[in-house]
Amino acid sequence: MLDVGGGWGAFLEFASRRGLHITSLTLSQASADYLRSLVAQESLSTATVVRRHLFDYRPDRRFDAIVNMGVTEHLPNYAATLRSYQRLLRPGGRIYIDALAMRKRHHVSSYMSKYIYPGDASPLILHRFLREVARSPFSIEAIVDERENYYLTCKAWAQRLDKARVDVEARWGRQMYRRYSAFLWGSASGFWTGHLDAYRLHLQLPDRGDAGRY
């Protein structure tokens, strides 16, 4: 299994503890160092960490499955992303995608782009992504609207952060607390009002050798 964007290792640890052979890709040196330390400390013998961009990754084998949780927002070239998935998957392989979505690209607030998600990031534009999927060999197995779940999650996180305000401010300062309180409550409001969306998608590559490329 390939984990696109290893982050802080939650899925890598989850999968490895269940005996799955998993490779986590990351661009961040801090993330790579942390993941390798986690693999060593927790004896995750089936886990591998690679610091490489998805488009440049050339393993010596294909994967049975690909997991992408929260990284599609950093891969706005959908055609190139799907071509990479096809190159990396064996015939019959599956993809799990979990992504924040909006109706328009680059419609993120200046607050979010400055303080929370700096750099090149764009929420998933579902209709554009599905248009590229339709041009590709992949089949769509499922699309699940997760907006309600994301609303409840962000609301719960915001409440927990507010409850721990004194400790958070003592450890990281008032500015950091206010930054993430605004982020979480703003996100909860966005999902509640429909300004923000979230989707879970399952794709599959046809189980035959002549799937073709596009």
TIKOL-630308 format. One record per residue (C-alpha): residue number from 1; chain; x, y, z. Coordinates in nm, 3 decimals. Layout:
REM residues N
<r><nr>NUM</nr><kette>A</kette><x>X</x><y>Y</y><z>Z</z></r>
...
This chain:
REM residues 214
<r><nr>1</nr><kette>A</kette><x>0.000</x><y>0.000</y><z>0.000</z></r>
<r><nr>2</nr><kette>A</kette><x>0.116</x><y>0.351</y><z>-0.081</z></r>
<r><nr>3</nr><kette>A</kette><x>0.036</x><y>0.635</y><z>0.160</z></r>
<r><nr>4</nr><kette>A</kette><x>0.054</x><y>0.967</y><z>-0.026</z></r>
<r><nr>5</nr><kette>A</kette><x>0.158</x><y>1.229</y><z>0.229</z></r>
<r><nr>6</nr><kette>A</kette><x>0.267</x><y>1.048</y><z>0.545</z></r>
<r><nr>7</nr><kette>A</kette><x>0.215</x><y>1.350</y><z>0.773</z></r>
<r><nr>8</nr><kette>A</kette><x>0.272</x><y>1.245</y><z>1.135</z></r>
<r><nr>9</nr><kette>A</kette><x>0.225</x><y>0.874</y><z>1.075</z></r>
<r><nr>10</nr><kette>A</kette><x>-0.129</x><y>0.798</y><z>1.191</z></r>
<r><nr>11</nr><kette>A</kette><x>-0.217</x><y>0.583</y><z>0.890</z></r>
<r><nr>12</nr><kette>A</kette><x>0.132</x><y>0.439</y><z>0.854</z></r>
<r><nr>13</nr><kette>A</kette><x>0.114</x><y>0.310</y><z>1.213</z></r>
<r><nr>14</nr><kette>A</kette><x>-0.246</x><y>0.191</y><z>1.173</z></r>
<r><nr>15</nr><kette>A</kette><x>-0.164</x><y>-0.009</y><z>0.860</z></r>
<r><nr>16</nr><kette>A</kette><x>0.170</x><y>-0.151</y><z>0.975</z></r>
<r><nr>17</nr><kette>A</kette><x>0.026</x><y>-0.276</y><z>1.304</z></r>
<r><nr>18</nr><kette>A</kette><x>-0.219</x><y>-0.480</y><z>1.098</z></r>
<r><nr>19</nr><kette>A</kette><x>0.058</x><y>-0.642</y><z>0.895</z></r>
<r><nr>20</nr><kette>A</kette><x>0.015</x><y>-0.436</y><z>0.580</z></r>
<r><nr>21</nr><kette>A</kette><x>0.329</x><y>-0.346</y><z>0.387</z></r>
<r><nr>22</nr><kette>A</kette><x>0.303</x><y>0.030</y><z>0.358</z></r>
<r><nr>23</nr><kette>A</kette><x>0.522</x><y>0.297</y><z>0.200</z></r>
<r><nr>24</nr><kette>A</kette><x>0.464</x><y>0.659</y><z>0.309</z></r>
<r><nr>25</nr><kette>A</kette><x>0.565</x><y>0.941</y><z>0.077</z></r>
<r><nr>26</nr><kette>A</kette><x>0.639</x><y>1.286</y><z>0.216</z></r>
<r><nr>27</nr><kette>A</kette><x>0.800</x><y>1.606</y><z>0.091</z></r>
<r><nr>28</nr><kette>A</kette><x>0.873</x><y>1.741</y><z>0.439</z></r>
<r><nr>29</nr><kette>A</kette><x>1.211</x><y>1.665</y><z>0.596</z></r>
<r><nr>30</nr><kette>A</kette><x>1.059</x><y>1.714</y><z>0.943</z></r>
<r><nr>31</nr><kette>A</kette><x>0.784</x><y>1.466</y><z>0.858</z></r>
<r><nr>32</nr><kette>A</kette><x>1.032</x><y>1.214</y><z>0.713</z></r>
<r><nr>33</nr><kette>A</kette><x>1.251</x><y>1.234</y><z>1.023</z></r>
<r><nr>34</nr><kette>A</kette><x>0.952</x><y>1.193</y><z>1.252</z></r>
<r><nr>35</nr><kette>A</kette><x>0.810</x><y>0.900</y><z>1.053</z></r>
<r><nr>36</nr><kette>A</kette><x>1.142</x><y>0.716</y><z>1.049</z></r>
<r><nr>37</nr><kette>A</kette><x>1.177</x><y>0.769</y><z>1.423</z></r>
<r><nr>38</nr><kette>A</kette><x>0.823</x><y>0.634</y><z>1.470</z></r>
<r><nr>39</nr><kette>A</kette><x>0.900</x><y>0.327</y><z>1.259</z></r>
<r><nr>40</nr><kette>A</kette><x>1.210</x><y>0.255</y><z>1.467</z></r>
<r><nr>41</nr><kette>A</kette><x>1.055</x><y>0.324</y><z>1.808</z></r>
<r><nr>42</nr><kette>A</kette><x>0.739</x><y>0.124</y><z>1.743</z></r>
<r><nr>43</nr><kette>A</kette><x>0.915</x><y>-0.157</y><z>1.551</z></r>
<r><nr>44</nr><kette>A</kette><x>0.691</x><y>-0.113</y><z>1.247</z></r>
<r><nr>45</nr><kette>A</kette><x>0.870</x><y>-0.370</y><z>1.038</z></r>
<r><nr>46</nr><kette>A</kette><x>0.633</x><y>-0.350</y><z>0.740</z></r>
<r><nr>47</nr><kette>A</kette><x>0.659</x><y>0.030</y><z>0.703</z></r>
<r><nr>48</nr><kette>A</kette><x>0.889</x><y>0.229</y><z>0.474</z></r>
<r><nr>49</nr><kette>A</kette><x>0.932</x><y>0.607</y><z>0.450</z></r>
<r><nr>50</nr><kette>A</kette><x>1.037</x><y>0.781</y><z>0.127</z></r>
<r><nr>51</nr><kette>A</kette><x>1.095</x><y>1.155</y><z>0.087</z></r>
<r><nr>52</nr><kette>A</kette><x>0.980</x><y>1.206</y><z>-0.270</z></r>
<r><nr>53</nr><kette>A</kette><x>0.704</x><y>1.378</y><z>-0.469</z></r>
<r><nr>54</nr><kette>A</kette><x>0.433</x><y>1.148</y><z>-0.602</z></r>
<r><nr>55</nr><kette>A</kette><x>0.508</x><y>1.250</y><z>-0.961</z></r>
<r><nr>56</nr><kette>A</kette><x>0.878</x><y>1.161</y><z>-0.926</z></r>
<r><nr>57</nr><kette>A</kette><x>0.841</x><y>0.836</y><z>-0.735</z></r>
<r><nr>58</nr><kette>A</kette><x>0.958</x><y>0.531</y><z>-0.932</z></r>
<r><nr>59</nr><kette>A</kette><x>0.938</x><y>0.216</y><z>-0.716</z></r>
<r><nr>60</nr><kette>A</kette><x>1.047</x><y>-0.127</y><z>-0.835</z></r>
<r><nr>61</nr><kette>A</kette><x>0.696</x><y>-0.268</y><z>-0.792</z></r>
<r><nr>62</nr><kette>A</kette><x>0.333</x><y>-0.165</y><z>-0.820</z></r>
<r><nr>63</nr><kette>A</kette><x>0.100</x><y>-0.128</y><z>-0.526</z></r>
<r><nr>64</nr><kette>A</kette><x>-0.229</x><y>-0.301</y><z>-0.443</z></r>
<r><nr>65</nr><kette>A</kette><x>-0.379</x><y>0.021</y><z>-0.307</z></r>
<r><nr>66</nr><kette>A</kette><x>-0.313</x><y>0.393</y><z>-0.266</z></r>
<r><nr>67</nr><kette>A</kette><x>-0.437</x><y>0.607</y><z>0.022</z></r>
<r><nr>68</nr><kette>A</kette><x>-0.451</x><y>0.987</y><z>-0.007</z></r>
<r><nr>69</nr><kette>A</kette><x>-0.594</x><y>1.169</y><z>0.294</z></r>
<r><nr>70</nr><kette>A</kette><x>-0.576</x><y>1.545</y><z>0.269</z></r>
<r><nr>71</nr><kette>A</kette><x>-0.311</x><y>1.567</y><z>-0.004</z></r>
<r><nr>72</nr><kette>A</kette><x>-0.531</x><y>1.605</y><z>-0.313</z></r>
<r><nr>73</nr><kette>A</kette><x>-0.552</x><y>1.971</y><z>-0.211</z></r>
<r><nr>74</nr><kette>A</kette><x>-0.179</x><y>1.994</y><z>-0.294</z></r>
<r><nr>75</nr><kette>A</kette><x>-0.212</x><y>1.807</y><z>-0.625</z></r>
<r><nr>76</nr><kette>A</kette><x>-0.429</x><y>2.040</y><z>-0.836</z></r>
<r><nr>77</nr><kette>A</kette><x>-0.316</x><y>1.890</y><z>-1.168</z></r>
<r><nr>78</nr><kette>A</kette><x>-0.574</x><y>1.611</y><z>-1.167</z></r>
<r><nr>79</nr><kette>A</kette><x>-0.472</x><y>1.456</y><z>-1.498</z></r>
<r><nr>80</nr><kette>A</kette><x>-0.107</x><y>1.425</y><z>-1.392</z></r>
<r><nr>81</nr><kette>A</kette><x>-0.212</x><y>1.287</y><z>-1.054</z></r>
<r><nr>82</nr><kette>A</kette><x>-0.432</x><y>1.019</y><z>-1.209</z></r>
<r><nr>83</nr><kette>A</kette><x>-0.155</x><y>0.923</y><z>-1.451</z></r>
<r><nr>84</nr><kette>A</kette><x>0.077</x><y>0.876</y><z>-1.154</z></r>
<r><nr>85</nr><kette>A</kette><x>-0.183</x><y>0.664</y><z>-0.978</z></r>
<r><nr>86</nr><kette>A</kette><x>-0.219</x><y>0.447</y><z>-1.286</z></r>
<r><nr>87</nr><kette>A</kette><x>0.157</x><y>0.405</y><z>-1.315</z></r>
<r><nr>88</nr><kette>A</kette><x>0.188</x><y>0.304</y><z>-0.949</z></r>
<r><nr>89</nr><kette>A</kette><x>-0.112</x><y>0.070</y><z>-0.920</z></r>
<r><nr>90</nr><kette>A</kette><x>-0.136</x><y>-0.290</y><z>-1.030</z></r>
<r><nr>91</nr><kette>A</kette><x>-0.440</x><y>-0.384</y><z>-1.244</z></r>
<r><nr>92</nr><kette>A</kette><x>-0.736</x><y>-0.414</y><z>-1.011</z></r>
<r><nr>93</nr><kette>A</kette><x>-0.578</x><y>-0.182</y><z>-0.757</z></r>
<r><nr>94</nr><kette>A</kette><x>-0.786</x><y>0.063</y><z>-0.557</z></r>
<r><nr>95</nr><kette>A</kette><x>-0.750</x><y>0.424</y><z>-0.443</z></r>
<r><nr>96</nr><kette>A</kette><x>-0.898</x><y>0.585</y><z>-0.132</z></r>
<r><nr>97</nr><kette>A</kette><x>-0.917</x><y>0.966</y><z>-0.135</z></r>
<r><nr>98</nr><kette>A</kette><x>-1.034</x><y>1.194</y><z>0.143</z></r>
<r><nr>99</nr><kette>A</kette><x>-1.035</x><y>1.564</y><z>0.056</z></r>
<r><nr>100</nr><kette>A</kette><x>-1.158</x><y>1.907</y><z>0.153</z></r>
<r><nr>101</nr><kette>A</kette><x>-1.360</x><y>2.052</y><z>-0.135</z></r>
<r><nr>102</nr><kette>A</kette><x>-1.508</x><y>2.376</y><z>-0.262</z></r>
<r><nr>103</nr><kette>A</kette><x>-1.704</x><y>2.482</y><z>-0.570</z></r>
<r><nr>104</nr><kette>A</kette><x>-1.437</x><y>2.724</y><z>-0.694</z></r>
<r><nr>105</nr><kette>A</kette><x>-1.058</x><y>2.692</y><z>-0.706</z></r>
<r><nr>106</nr><kette>A</kette><x>-0.847</x><y>2.940</y><z>-0.507</z></r>
<r><nr>107</nr><kette>A</kette><x>-1.158</x><y>3.058</y><z>-0.322</z></r>
<r><nr>108</nr><kette>A</kette><x>-0.981</x><y>3.024</y><z>0.015</z></r>
<r><nr>109</nr><kette>A</kette><x>-0.985</x><y>3.316</y><z>0.258</z></r>
<r><nr>110</nr><kette>A</kette><x>-0.673</x><y>3.527</y><z>0.301</z></r>
<r><nr>111</nr><kette>A</kette><x>-0.664</x><y>3.426</y><z>0.669</z></r>
<r><nr>112</nr><kette>A</kette><x>-0.645</x><y>3.056</y><z>0.582</z></r>
<r><nr>113</nr><kette>A</kette><x>-0.384</x><y>3.102</y><z>0.310</z></r>
<r><nr>114</nr><kette>A</kette><x>-0.166</x><y>3.320</y><z>0.534</z></r>
<r><nr>115</nr><kette>A</kette><x>-0.188</x><y>3.152</y><z>0.874</z></r>
<r><nr>116</nr><kette>A</kette><x>-0.308</x><y>2.793</y><z>0.828</z></r>
<r><nr>117</nr><kette>A</kette><x>-0.232</x><y>2.662</y><z>0.478</z></r>
<r><nr>118</nr><kette>A</kette><x>0.047</x><y>2.877</y><z>0.330</z></r>
<r><nr>119</nr><kette>A</kette><x>0.187</x><y>2.775</y><z>-0.004</z></r>
<r><nr>120</nr><kette>A</kette><x>0.031</x><y>2.613</y><z>-0.308</z></r>
<r><nr>121</nr><kette>A</kette><x>-0.292</x><y>2.451</y><z>-0.193</z></r>
<r><nr>122</nr><kette>A</kette><x>-0.638</x><y>2.434</y><z>-0.348</z></r>
<r><nr>123</nr><kette>A</kette><x>-0.944</x><y>2.245</y><z>-0.223</z></r>
<r><nr>124</nr><kette>A</kette><x>-1.074</x><y>1.963</y><z>-0.440</z></r>
<r><nr>125</nr><kette>A</kette><x>-1.303</x><y>2.081</y><z>-0.720</z></r>
<r><nr>126</nr><kette>A</kette><x>-1.515</x><y>1.769</y><z>-0.747</z></r>
<r><nr>127</nr><kette>A</kette><x>-1.669</x><y>1.823</y><z>-1.089</z></r>
<r><nr>128</nr><kette>A</kette><x>-1.327</x><y>1.895</y><z>-1.244</z></r>
<r><nr>129</nr><kette>A</kette><x>-1.172</x><y>1.592</y><z>-1.079</z></r>
<r><nr>130</nr><kette>A</kette><x>-1.455</x><y>1.365</y><z>-1.195</z></r>
<r><nr>131</nr><kette>A</kette><x>-1.419</x><y>1.498</y><z>-1.548</z></r>
<r><nr>132</nr><kette>A</kette><x>-1.056</x><y>1.381</y><z>-1.548</z></r>
<r><nr>133</nr><kette>A</kette><x>-1.155</x><y>1.047</y><z>-1.394</z></r>
<r><nr>134</nr><kette>A</kette><x>-1.405</x><y>1.001</y><z>-1.680</z></r>
<r><nr>135</nr><kette>A</kette><x>-1.118</x><y>1.046</y><z>-1.928</z></r>
<r><nr>136</nr><kette>A</kette><x>-0.901</x><y>0.794</y><z>-1.743</z></r>
<r><nr>137</nr><kette>A</kette><x>-0.922</x><y>0.414</y><z>-1.716</z></r>
<r><nr>138</nr><kette>A</kette><x>-1.037</x><y>0.437</y><z>-1.352</z></r>
<r><nr>139</nr><kette>A</kette><x>-1.387</x><y>0.343</y><z>-1.244</z></r>
<r><nr>140</nr><kette>A</kette><x>-1.566</x><y>0.525</y><z>-0.964</z></r>
<r><nr>141</nr><kette>A</kette><x>-1.665</x><y>0.280</y><z>-0.692</z></r>
<r><nr>142</nr><kette>A</kette><x>-1.809</x><y>0.533</y><z>-0.446</z></r>
<r><nr>143</nr><kette>A</kette><x>-1.842</x><y>0.902</y><z>-0.365</z></r>
<r><nr>144</nr><kette>A</kette><x>-1.945</x><y>0.986</y><z>-0.009</z></r>
<r><nr>145</nr><kette>A</kette><x>-2.038</x><y>1.334</y><z>0.113</z></r>
<r><nr>146</nr><kette>A</kette><x>-1.854</x><y>1.384</y><z>0.444</z></r>
<r><nr>147</nr><kette>A</kette><x>-1.952</x><y>1.747</y><z>0.509</z></r>
<r><nr>148</nr><kette>A</kette><x>-2.162</x><y>1.665</y><z>0.817</z></r>
<r><nr>149</nr><kette>A</kette><x>-1.882</x><y>1.454</y><z>0.967</z></r>
<r><nr>150</nr><kette>A</kette><x>-1.628</x><y>1.728</y><z>0.906</z></r>
<r><nr>151</nr><kette>A</kette><x>-1.861</x><y>1.985</y><z>1.067</z></r>
<r><nr>152</nr><kette>A</kette><x>-1.902</x><y>1.769</y><z>1.379</z></r>
<r><nr>153</nr><kette>A</kette><x>-1.528</x><y>1.695</y><z>1.394</z></r>
<r><nr>154</nr><kette>A</kette><x>-1.417</x><y>2.059</y><z>1.364</z></r>
<r><nr>155</nr><kette>A</kette><x>-1.678</x><y>2.165</y><z>1.619</z></r>
<r><nr>156</nr><kette>A</kette><x>-1.557</x><y>1.901</y><z>1.867</z></r>
<r><nr>157</nr><kette>A</kette><x>-1.193</x><y>2.000</y><z>1.813</z></r>
<r><nr>158</nr><kette>A</kette><x>-1.277</x><y>2.369</y><z>1.864</z></r>
<r><nr>159</nr><kette>A</kette><x>-1.461</x><y>2.291</y><z>2.187</z></r>
<r><nr>160</nr><kette>A</kette><x>-1.171</x><y>2.085</y><z>2.317</z></r>
<r><nr>161</nr><kette>A</kette><x>-0.924</x><y>2.359</y><z>2.225</z></r>
<r><nr>162</nr><kette>A</kette><x>-1.133</x><y>2.620</y><z>2.405</z></r>
<r><nr>163</nr><kette>A</kette><x>-1.158</x><y>2.396</y><z>2.709</z></r>
<r><nr>164</nr><kette>A</kette><x>-0.778</x><y>2.368</y><z>2.718</z></r>
<r><nr>165</nr><kette>A</kette><x>-0.721</x><y>2.738</y><z>2.651</z></r>
<r><nr>166</nr><kette>A</kette><x>-0.524</x><y>2.812</y><z>2.968</z></r>
<r><nr>167</nr><kette>A</kette><x>-0.280</x><y>2.526</y><z>2.906</z></r>
<r><nr>168</nr><kette>A</kette><x>-0.247</x><y>2.601</y><z>2.533</z></r>
<r><nr>169</nr><kette>A</kette><x>-0.173</x><y>2.968</y><z>2.594</z></r>
<r><nr>170</nr><kette>A</kette><x>0.081</x><y>2.881</y><z>2.864</z></r>
<r><nr>171</nr><kette>A</kette><x>0.267</x><y>2.642</y><z>2.633</z></r>
<r><nr>172</nr><kette>A</kette><x>0.236</x><y>2.813</y><z>2.291</z></r>
<r><nr>173</nr><kette>A</kette><x>0.109</x><y>3.165</y><z>2.356</z></r>
<r><nr>174</nr><kette>A</kette><x>-0.218</x><y>3.352</y><z>2.315</z></r>
<r><nr>175</nr><kette>A</kette><x>-0.159</x><y>3.423</y><z>1.947</z></r>
<r><nr>176</nr><kette>A</kette><x>-0.129</x><y>3.054</y><z>1.860</z></r>
<r><nr>177</nr><kette>A</kette><x>-0.442</x><y>2.972</y><z>2.057</z></r>
<r><nr>178</nr><kette>A</kette><x>-0.644</x><y>3.245</y><z>1.883</z></r>
<r><nr>179</nr><kette>A</kette><x>-0.512</x><y>3.141</y><z>1.542</z></r>
<r><nr>180</nr><kette>A</kette><x>-0.633</x><y>2.784</y><z>1.573</z></r>
<r><nr>181</nr><kette>A</kette><x>-0.952</x><y>2.868</y><z>1.756</z></r>
<r><nr>182</nr><kette>A</kette><x>-1.049</x><y>3.092</y><z>1.463</z></r>
<r><nr>183</nr><kette>A</kette><x>-0.945</x><y>2.821</y><z>1.218</z></r>
<r><nr>184</nr><kette>A</kette><x>-1.150</x><y>2.546</y><z>1.382</z></r>
<r><nr>185</nr><kette>A</kette><x>-1.463</x><y>2.749</y><z>1.451</z></r>
<r><nr>186</nr><kette>A</kette><x>-1.440</x><y>2.902</y><z>1.104</z></r>
<r><nr>187</nr><kette>A</kette><x>-1.408</x><y>2.558</y><z>0.948</z></r>
<r><nr>188</nr><kette>A</kette><x>-1.705</x><y>2.427</y><z>1.146</z></r>
<r><nr>189</nr><kette>A</kette><x>-1.909</x><y>2.724</y><z>1.026</z></r>
<r><nr>190</nr><kette>A</kette><x>-1.797</x><y>2.665</y><z>0.666</z></r>
<r><nr>191</nr><kette>A</kette><x>-1.911</x><y>2.304</y><z>0.670</z></r>
<r><nr>192</nr><kette>A</kette><x>-2.236</x><y>2.396</y><z>0.845</z></r>
<r><nr>193</nr><kette>A</kette><x>-2.327</x><y>2.661</y><z>0.589</z></r>
<r><nr>194</nr><kette>A</kette><x>-2.210</x><y>2.465</y><z>0.285</z></r>
<r><nr>195</nr><kette>A</kette><x>-1.927</x><y>2.705</y><z>0.201</z></r>
<r><nr>196</nr><kette>A</kette><x>-1.693</x><y>2.407</y><z>0.250</z></r>
<r><nr>197</nr><kette>A</kette><x>-1.743</x><y>2.048</y><z>0.139</z></r>
<r><nr>198</nr><kette>A</kette><x>-1.559</x><y>1.723</y><z>0.199</z></r>
<r><nr>199</nr><kette>A</kette><x>-1.569</x><y>1.399</y><z>0.005</z></r>
<r><nr>200</nr><kette>A</kette><x>-1.445</x><y>1.045</y><z>0.029</z></r>
<r><nr>201</nr><kette>A</kette><x>-1.387</x><y>0.875</y><z>-0.305</z></r>
<r><nr>202</nr><kette>A</kette><x>-1.303</x><y>0.517</y><z>-0.401</z></r>
<r><nr>203</nr><kette>A</kette><x>-1.152</x><y>0.452</y><z>-0.744</z></r>
<r><nr>204</nr><kette>A</kette><x>-1.041</x><y>0.128</y><z>-0.907</z></r>
<r><nr>205</nr><kette>A</kette><x>-0.810</x><y>0.048</y><z>-1.196</z></r>
<r><nr>206</nr><kette>A</kette><x>-0.957</x><y>-0.217</y><z>-1.429</z></r>
<r><nr>207</nr><kette>A</kette><x>-0.832</x><y>-0.568</y><z>-1.358</z></r>
<r><nr>208</nr><kette>A</kette><x>-0.679</x><y>-0.627</y><z>-1.698</z></r>
<r><nr>209</nr><kette>A</kette><x>-0.347</x><y>-0.557</y><z>-1.863</z></r>
<r><nr>210</nr><kette>A</kette><x>-0.485</x><y>-0.344</y><z>-2.147</z></r>
<r><nr>211</nr><kette>A</kette><x>-0.637</x><y>-0.066</y><z>-1.935</z></r>
<r><nr>212</nr><kette>A</kette><x>-0.455</x><y>0.185</y><z>-2.156</z></r>
<r><nr>213</nr><kette>A</kette><x>-0.313</x><y>0.524</y><z>-2.072</z></r>
<r><nr>214</nr><kette>A</kette><x>-0.448</x><y>0.870</y><z>-2.138</z></r>
